[in-house]
Amino acid sequence: MRKKIFKNMCLLALVTILLSSLLVTIVYYANSDARMKSEVREETRFVRGAVELSGQDYLATVENTANRITLIDTDGTVLYDNQADPATMENHSDREEFQEASTAGAGEATRISDTIAEQTFYYAVKLQNGQVLRVAATTDSVFAAVLAVLPWILGVEVLVAVLQLLDQENRCPHQPAGLGPPGGQRDLRRALPLAGENQPPKRGDCPADEVPAGETGGVYLHHREHERGLFGAG
């Protein structure tokens, strides 16, 4: 029965560690993802203002930025891209963010790579001349984030399981964890050495392993008589 309780407690602890770690990872990822999207939107608005003020020539000054900047004509033809040759790029008229920006003034979309390891966030705005400016940022997907921390989570769970097993093996078989010996005579006998007396002989280190009176002879009776002398005969 005690082993069954111990196994259930270990299982509960491991499941709790796993779920709490995954929850923390997902919440942290969600906050980072929201911050990234906000930064992309701000960058897009900034570049739009500069392009409308200085023209398409301004885009040559942002070729080395980390995020991808694309200028798309009204029919979906790519006019500029800082990470690829526009002549080799397909028409973007069917892209979700382009269609939303063309009709509503702004649009966004998130697409996950075929390997589900990365995701790209696109934010597009419509310029005064009808063209669409789009900025994109690529980050790890939530699946990649979870997989990255999963080995650490499993490592912690293995460590906890090993420590639990070692603790169980080191416990006295007659004494559950966190519970001392019951009161009464045992407590009295443990207090006798403080008065200069010897403890009655024992078979092992556990309180429940004390030798019965029939096997200890006069030594055990001597302690019984000493107890009566201390506390008075009943």
ABEGO torsion letter per residue (X at the ends): XAAAAAAAAAAAAAAAAAAAAAAAAAAAAAAAAAAAAAAAAAAAAAAAAAAAAAEAAAAAAAAABABBBBBBBAAGBBABBAABBAAABBBAAABAAAAAAAAAGBBBBBBBBAAGABBBBBBBBBBAAGBBBBBBBBBBBAAAAAAAAAAAAAAAAAAAAAAAAAAAAABBAABBBGBBBBBEAAAAAAAAAAAGBBBBBBABABAAABBBAAAAEAAAAAAAAAAAAAAEBX
